[in-house]
Amino acid sequence: MAIGFVAQLLHLAAAFIWLGGVFFVTFAVLPAARDGHLDYKLTAMFLDRFEKVSIASALVLFVTGGHLAGTRYTVETLTGTVDGYLVLVMLLLWAALLGSIQIGKHQVLRDAGTGKIREPAGNKLPWFWTATALSVLLIANAALLGYPGGVAGLL
């Protein structure tokens, strides 16, 4: 029981840190770089640190989520119930979020190879808007999973 509590606590903490970072980069870092308030070096530092936080958070989420799913679901309930489907959808959203962040970050820095960050920061913002939308979907999915009585409780 204590392991389940710690797994859930770490899972939620990693999710909050990761999703908060997505919003910070999308709505603070890249717009500031696009508008000329951050130079290449500072933007690259933010994006590099965010990438490390993203990868660490994703690993914690994968391990703790795997533990939680393994203790709460069987193959039959994972593939045959609405809550099980929500867990599988969460895994897909998680992978898509990680991919969107990685692609966006690397394209911003690649396109800013000359040290000019304004244009790449603006042009690659859609990758981070996508990441933000995926974050919102992950939050909604988690809310459905955490709703008392599951999705059936909403109906």
Contact map, one row per residue, 1 for C-alpha under 8 A:
11111000000000000000000000000000000000000000000000000000000000000000000000000000000000000000000000000000000000000000000000000000000000000000000000000000000
11111100000000000000000000000000000000000000000000000000000000000000000000000000000000000000000000000000000000000000000000000000000000000000000000000000000
11111110000000000000000000000000000000000000000000000000000000000000000000000000000000000000000000000000000000000000000000000000000000000000000000000000000
11111111000000000000000000000000000000000000000000000000000000000011000000000000000000000000000000000000000000000000000000000000000000000000000000000000000
11111111100000000000000000000000000000000000000000000000000000000000000000000000000000000000000000000000000000000000000000000000000000000000000000000000000
01111111110000000000000000000000000000000000000000000000000000000000000000000000000000000000000000000000000000000000000000000000000000000000000000000000000
00111111111000000000000000000000000000000000000000000000000000011011000000000000000000000000000000000000000000000000000000000000000000000000000000000000000
00011111111100000000000000000000000000000000000000000000000000010001000000000000000000000000000000000000000000000000000000000000000000000000000000000000000
00001111111110000000000000000000000000000000000000000000000000000000000000000000000000000000000000000000000000000000000000000000000000000000000000000000000
00000111111111000000000000000000000000000000000000000000000110010000000000000000000000000000000000000000000000000000000000000000000000000000000000000000000
00000011111111100000000000000000000000000000000000000000000110011000000000000000000000000000000000000000000000000000000000000000000000000000000000000000000
00000001111111110000000000000000000000000000000000000000000000000000000000000000000000000000000000000000000000000000000000000000000000000000000000000000000
00000000111111111000000000000000000000000000000000000000000000000000000000000000000000000000000000000000000000000000000000000000000000000000000000000000000
00000000011111111100000000000000000000000000000000000000110110000000000000000000000000000000000000000000000000000000000000000000000000000000000000000000000
00000000001111111110000000000000000000000000000000000000100010000000000000000000000000000000000000000000000000000000000000000000000000000000000000000000000
00000000000111111111000000000000000000000000000000000000000000000000000000000000000000000000000000000000000000000000000000000000000000000000000000000000000
00000000000011111111100000000000000000000000000000000000100000000000000000000000000000000000000000000000000000000000000000000000000000000000000000000000000
00000000000001111111110000000000000000000000000000001100110000000000000000000000000000000000000000000000000000000000000000000000000000000000000000000000000
00000000000000111111111000000000000000000000000000000000000000000000000000000000000000000000000000000000000000000000000000000000000100100000000000000000000
00000000000000011111111100000000000000000000000000000000000000000000000000000000000000000000000000000000000000000000000000000000000000000000000000000000000
00000000000000001111111110000000000000000000000001000100000000000000000000000000000000000000000000000000000000000000000000000000000000000000000000000000000
00000000000000000111111111000000000000000000000000000000000000000000000000000000000000000000000000000000000000000000000000000001001100100000000000000000000
00000000000000000011111111110000000000000000000000000000000000000000000000000000000000000000000000000000000000000000000000000000000100000000000000000000000
00000000000000000001111111111000000000000000000000000000000000000000000000000000000000000000000000000000000000000000000000000000000000000000000000000000000
00000000000000000000111111111100000000000000001001000000000000000000000000000000000000000000000000000000000000000000000000000001000000000000000000000000000
00000000000000000000011111111110000000000000000000000000000000000000000000000000000000000000000000000000000000000000000000001001100100000000000000000000000
00000000000000000000001111111110000000000000000000000000000000000000000000000000000000000000000000000000000000000000000000000000000000000000000000000000000
00000000000000000000001111111111000000000000000000000000000000000000000000000000000000000000000000000000000000000000000000000000000000000000000000000000000
00000000000000000000000111111111100001000010010000000000000000000000000000000000000000000000000000000000000000000000000000000000000000000000000000000000000
00000000000000000000000011111111110000000010000000000000000000000000000000000000000000000000000000000000000000000000000011001000000000000000000000000000000
00000000000000000000000001111111111000000000000000000000000000000000000000000000000000000000000000000000000000000000000011000000000000000000000000000000000
00000000000000000000000000011111111111000000000000000000000000000000000000000000000000000000000000000000000000000000000000000000000000000000000000000000000
00000000000000000000000000001111111111110010000000000000000000000000000000000000000000000000000000000000000000000000110011000000000000000000000000000000000
00000000000000000000000000000111111111000000000000000000000000000000000000000000000000000000000000000000000000000000111111000000000000000000000000000000000
00000000000000000000000000000011111111000000000000000000000000000000000000000000000000000000000000000000000000000000010000000000000000000000000000000000000
00000000000000000000000000000001111111100000000000000000000000000000000000000000000000000000000000000000000000000000010000000000000000000000000000000000000
00000000000000000000000000000001111111100000000000000000000000000000000000000000000000000000000000000000000000000000000000000000000000000000000000000000000
00000000000000000000000000001001111111110110000000000000000000000000000000000000000000000000000000000000000000000000000000000000000000000000000000000000000
00000000000000000000000000000000100111111110000000000000000000000000000000000000000000000000000000000000000000000001100000000000000000000000000000000000000
00000000000000000000000000000000100001111111000000000000000000000000000000000000000000000000000000000000000000010011100000000000000000000000000000000000000
00000000000000000000000000000000000000111111100000000000000000000000000000000000000000000000000000000000000000000010000000000000000000000000000000000000000
00000000000000000000000000000000000001111111110000000000000000000000000000000000000000000000000000000000000000000000000000000000000000000000000000000000000
00000000000000000000000000001100100001111111111000000000000000000000000000000000000000000000000000000000000000000000100000000000000000000000000000000000000
00000000000000000000000000000000000000011111111100000000000000000000000000000000000000000000000000000000000010000000000000000000000000000000000000000000000
00000000000000000000000000000000000000001111111110000000000000000000000000000000000000000000000000000000000000000000000000000000000000000000000000000000000
00000000000000000000000000001000000000000111111111000000000000000000000000000000000000000000000000000000000000000000000000000000000000000000000000000000000
00000000000000000000000010000000000000000011111111100000000000000000000000000000000000000000000000000000100000000000000000000000000000000000000000000000000
00000000000000000000000000000000000000000001111111110000000000000000000000000000000000000000000000000000000000000000000000000000000000000000000000000000000
00000000000000000000000000000000000000000000111111111000000000000000000000000000000000000000000000000000000000000000000000000000000000000000000000000000000
00000000000000000000100010000000000000000000011111111100000000000000000000000000000000000000000000000000000000000000000000000000000000000000000000000000000
00000000000000000000000000000000000000000000001111111110000000000000000000000000000000000000000000001100100000000000000000000000000000000000000000000000000
00000000000000000000000000000000000000000000000111111111000000000000000000000000000000000000000000000000000000000000000000000000000000000000000000000000000
00000000000000000100000000000000000000000000000011111111100000000000000000000000000000000000000000000000000000000000000000000000000000000000000000000000000
00000000000000000100100000000000000000000000000001111111110000000000000000000000000000000000000001000000000000000000000000000000000000000000000000000000000
00000000000000000000000000000000000000000000000000111111111000000000000000000000000000000000000001000000000000000000000000000000000000000000000000000000000
00000000000000000000000000000000000000000000000000011111111100000000000000000000000000000000000000000000000000000000000000000000000000000000000000000000000
00000000000001101100000000000000000000000000000000001111111110000000000000000000000000000000000000000000000000000000000000000000000000000000000000000000000
00000000000001000100000000000000000000000000000000000111111111000000000000000000000000000000010001000000000000000000000000000000000000000000000000000000000
00000000000000000000000000000000000000000000000000000011111111100000000000000000000000000000000000000000000000000000000000000000000000000000000000000000000
00000000011001000000000000000000000000000000000000000001111111111000000000000000000000000000000000000000000000000000000000000000000000000000000000000000000
00000000011001100000000000000000000000000000000000000000111111111100000000000000000000000000000000000000000000000000000000000000000000000000000000000000000
00000000000000000000000000000000000000000000000000000000011111111100000000000000000000000000000000000000000000000000000000000000000000000000000000000000000
00000000000000000000000000000000000000000000000000000000001111111110000000000000000000000000000000000000000000000000000000000000000000000000000000000000000
00000011011000000000000000000000000000000000000000000000000111111111000000000000000000000000000000000000000000000000000000000000000000000000000000000000000
00000010001000000000000000000000000000000000000000000000000111111111100000000000000000000000000000000000000000000000000000000000000000000000000000000000000
00000000000000000000000000000000000000000000000000000000000011111111110000000000000000000000000000000000000000000000000000000000000000000000000000000000000
00010010000000000000000000000000000000000000000000000000000000111111111000000000000000000000000000000000000000000000000000000000000000000000000000000000000
00010011000000000000000000000000000000000000000000000000000000011111111100000000000000000000000000000000000000000000000000000000000000000000000000000000000
00000000000000000000000000000000000000000000000000000000000000001111111110000000000000100000000000000000000000000000000000000000000000000000000000000000000
00000000000000000000000000000000000000000000000000000000000000000111111111000000000000000000000000000000000000000000000000000000000000000000000000000000000
00000000000000000000000000000000000000000000000000000000000000000011111110000000000000000000000000000000000000000000000000000000000000000000000000000000000
00000000000000000000000000000000000000000000000000000000000000000001111111000000000000000000000000000000000000000000000000000000000000000000000000000000000
00000000000000000000000000000000000000000000000000000000000000000000111111111100000100000000000000000000000000000000000000000000000000000000000000000000000
00000000000000000000000000000000000000000000000000000000000000000000010111111100000000000000000000000000000000000000000000000000000000000000000000000000000
00000000000000000000000000000000000000000000000000000000000000000000000011111110000000000000000000000000000000000000000000000000000000000000000000000000000
00000000000000000000000000000000000000000000000000000000000000000000000011111111100000000000000000000000000000000000000000000000000000000000000000000000000
00000000000000000000000000000000000000000000000000000000000000000000000011111111101100000000000000000000000000000000000000000000000000000000000000000000000
00000000000000000000000000000000000000000000000000000000000000000000000011111111101110110000000000000000000000000000000000000000000000000000000000000000000
00000000000000000000000000000000000000000000000000000000000000000000000000111111100110000000000000000000000000000000000000000000000000000000000000000000000
00000000000000000000000000000000000000000000000000000000000000000000000000011111110110000000000000000000000000000000000000000000000000000000000000000000000
00000000000000000000000000000000000000000000000000000000000000000000000000011111111110000000000000000000000000000000000000000000000000000000000000000000000
00000000000000000000000000000000000000000000000000000000000000000000000000000001111111000000000000000000000000000000000000000000000000000000000000000010000
00000000000000000000000000000000000000000000000000000000000000000000000000001100111111100000000000000000000000000000000000000000000000000000000010000110000
00000000000000000000000000000000000000000000000000000000000000000000000010001111111111110000000000000000000000000000000000000000000000000000000000000000000
00000000000000000000000000000000000000000000000000000000000000000000000000000111111111111000000000000000000000000000000000000000000000000000000000000000000
00000000000000000000000000000000000000000000000000000000000000000000000000000000011111111100000000000000000000000000000000000000000000000000100110000000000
00000000000000000000000000000000000000000000000000000000000000000000100000000100001111111110000000000000000000000000000000000000000000000000000010000000000
00000000000000000000000000000000000000000000000000000000000000000000000000000100000111111111000000000000000000000000000000000000000000000000000000000000000
00000000000000000000000000000000000000000000000000000000000000000000000000000000000011111111100000000000000000000000000000000000000000000000000000000000000
00000000000000000000000000000000000000000000000000000000000000000000000000000000000001111111110000000000000000000000000000000000000000000100110000000000000
00000000000000000000000000000000000000000000000000000000000000000000000000000000000000111111111000000000000000000000000000000000000000000000000000000000000
00000000000000000000000000000000000000000000000000000000000000000000000000000000000000011111111100000000000000000000000000000000000000000000000000000000000
00000000000000000000000000000000000000000000000000000000000000000000000000000000000000001111111110000000000000000000000000000000000001001100000000000000000
00000000000000000000000000000000000000000000000000000000010000000000000000000000000000000111111111000000000000000000000000000000000000000100000000000000000
00000000000000000000000000000000000000000000000000000000000000000000000000000000000000000011111111100000000000000000000000000000000000000000000000000000000
00000000000000000000000000000000000000000000000000000000000000000000000000000000000000000001111111110000000000000000000000000000001001000000000000000000000
00000000000000000000000000000000000000000000000000000000000000000000000000000000000000000000111111111000000000000000000000000000011001100000000000000000000
00000000000000000000000000000000000000000000000000000110010000000000000000000000000000000000011111111100000000000000000000000000000000000000000000000000000
00000000000000000000000000000000000000000000000000000000000000000000000000000000000000000000001111111110000000000000000000000000000000000000000000000000000
00000000000000000000000000000000000000000000000000000000000000000000000000000000000000000000000111111111000000000000000000000011011000000000000000000000000
00000000000000000000000000000000000000000000000000100000000000000000000000000000000000000000000011111111100000000000000000000011001000000000000000000000000
00000000000000000000000000000000000000000000000000100000000000000000000000000000000000000000000001111111110000000000000000000000000000000000000000000000000
00000000000000000000000000000000000000000000000000000000000000000000000000000000000000000000000000111111111000000000000000000010000000000000000000000000000
00000000000000000000000000000000000000000000000000000000000000000000000000000000000000000000000000011111111100000000000000011011000000000000000000000000000
00000000000000000000000000000000000000000000001000100000000000000000000000000000000000000000000000001111111110000000000000000000000000000000000000000000000
00000000000000000000000000000000000000000000000000000000000000000000000000000000000000000000000000000111111111000000000000000000000000000000000000000000000
00000000000000000000000000000000000000000000000000000000000000000000000000000000000000000000000000000011111111100000000100010000000000000000000000000000000
00000000000000000000000000000000000000000000000000000000000000000000000000000000000000000000000000000001111111110000100110010000000000000000000000000000000
00000000000000000000000000000000000000000001000000000000000000000000000000000000000000000000000000000000111111111000100100000000000000000000000000000000000
00000000000000000000000000000000000000000000000000000000000000000000000000000000000000000000000000000000011111111000000000000000000000000000000000000000000
00000000000000000000000000000000000000000000000000000000000000000000000000000000000000000000000000000000001111111100000100000000000000000000000000000000000
00000000000000000000000000000000000000010000000000000000000000000000000000000000000000000000000000000000000111111111101100000000000000000000000000000000000
00000000000000000000000000000000000000000000000000000000000000000000000000000000000000000000000000000000000011111111000000000000000000000000000000000000000
00000000000000000000000000000000000000000000000000000000000000000000000000000000000000000000000000000000000000111111000000000000000000000000000000000000000
00000000000000000000000000000000000000011000000000000000000000000000000000000000000000000000000000000000000000011111100000000000000000000000000000000000000
00000000000000000000000000000000000000110000000000000000000000000000000000000000000000000000000000000000000000011111111100000000000000000000000000000000000
00000000000000000000000000000000110000110010000000000000000000000000000000000000000000000000000000000000000110010011111110000000000000000000000000000000000
00000000000000000000000000000000111100000000000000000000000000000000000000000000000000000000000000000000000000000001111111000000000000000000000000000000000
00000000000000000000000000000000010000000000000000000000000000000000000000000000000000000000000000000000000000010001111111100000000000000000000000000000000
00000000000000000000000000000000010000000000000000000000000000000000000000000000000000000000000000000000001110110001111111110000000000000000000000000000000
00000000000000000000000000000110110000000000000000000000000000000000000000000000000000000000000000000000000100000000111111111000000000000000000000000000000
00000000000000000000000000000110110000000000000000000000000000000000000000000000000000000000000000000000000000000000011111111000000000000000000000000000000
00000000000000000000000000000000000000000000000000000000000000000000000000000000000000000000000000000000000000000000001111111100000000000000000000000000000
00000000000000000000000000000000000000000000000000000000000000000000000000000000000000000000000000000001001100000000000111111111000000000000000000000000000
00000000000000000000000001000100000000000000000000000000000000000000000000000000000000000000000000000001000000000000000011111111100000000000000000000000000
00000000000000000000000000000000000000000000000000000000000000000000000000000000000000000000000000000000000000000000000000111111110000000000000000000000000
00000000000000000000000000000000000000000000000000000000000000000000000000000000000000000000000000011011000000000000000000011111111000000000000000000000000
00000000000000000000010011000000000000000000000000000000000000000000000000000000000000000000000000011001000000000000000000011111111100000000000000000000000
00000000000000000000000001000000000000000000000000000000000000000000000000000000000000000000000000000000000000000000000000001111111110000000000000000000000
00000000000000000000000000000000000000000000000000000000000000000000000000000000000000000000000010010000000000000000000000000111111111000000000000000000000
00000000000000000000010000000000000000000000000000000000000000000000000000000000000000000000000110011000000000000000000000000011111111100000000000000000000
00000000000000000010011001000000000000000000000000000000000000000000000000000000000000000000000000000000000000000000000000000001111111110000000000000000000
00000000000000000000000000000000000000000000000000000000000000000000000000000000000000000000000000000000000000000000000000000000111111111000000000000000000
00000000000000000000000000000000000000000000000000000000000000000000000000000000000000000000100110000000000000000000000000000000011111111100000000000000000
00000000000000000010010000000000000000000000000000000000000000000000000000000000000000000000000010000000000000000000000000000000001111111110000000000000000
00000000000000000000000000000000000000000000000000000000000000000000000000000000000000000000000000000000000000000000000000000000000111111111000000000000000
00000000000000000000000000000000000000000000000000000000000000000000000000000000000000000000100000000000000000000000000000000000000011111111100000000000000
00000000000000000000000000000000000000000000000000000000000000000000000000000000000000000100110000000000000000000000000000000000000001111111110000000000000
00000000000000000000000000000000000000000000000000000000000000000000000000000000000000000000000000000000000000000000000000000000000000111111111000000000000
00000000000000000000000000000000000000000000000000000000000000000000000000000000000000000000000000000000000000000000000000000000000000011111111100000000000
00000000000000000000000000000000000000000000000000000000000000000000000000000000000001000100000000000000000000000000000000000000000000001111111110000000000
00000000000000000000000000000000000000000000000000000000000000000000000000000000000000000100000000000000000000000000000000000000000000000111111111000000000
00000000000000000000000000000000000000000000000000000000000000000000000000000000000000000000000000000000000000000000000000000000000000000011111111100000000
00000000000000000000000000000000000000000000000000000000000000000000000000000000000001000000000000000000000000000000000000000000000000000001111111100110000
00000000000000000000000000000000000000000000000000000000000000000000000000000000001001100000000000000000000000000000000000000000000000000000111111100110000
00000000000000000000000000000000000000000000000000000000000000000000000000000000000000000000000000000000000000000000000000000000000000000000011111110100000
00000000000000000000000000000000000000000000000000000000000000000000000000000000000000000000000000000000000000000000000000000000000000000000001111111110110
00000000000000000000000000000000000000000000000000000000000000000000000000000000000000000000000000000000000000000000000000000000000000000000000001111100100
00000000000000000000000000000000000000000000000000000000000000000000000000000000000000000000000000000000000000000000000000000000000000000000000000111111110
00000000000000000000000000000000000000000000000000000000000000000000000000000000001000000000000000000000000000000000000000000000000000000000000111111111110
00000000000000000000000000000000000000000000000000000000000000000000000000000000011000000000000000000000000000000000000000000000000000000000000110101111111
00000000000000000000000000000000000000000000000000000000000000000000000000000000000000000000000000000000000000000000000000000000000000000000000000001111111
00000000000000000000000000000000000000000000000000000000000000000000000000000000000000000000000000000000000000000000000000000000000000000000000000111111111
00000000000000000000000000000000000000000000000000000000000000000000000000000000000000000000000000000000000000000000000000000000000000000000000000101111111
00000000000000000000000000000000000000000000000000000000000000000000000000000000000000000000000000000000000000000000000000000000000000000000000000000011111
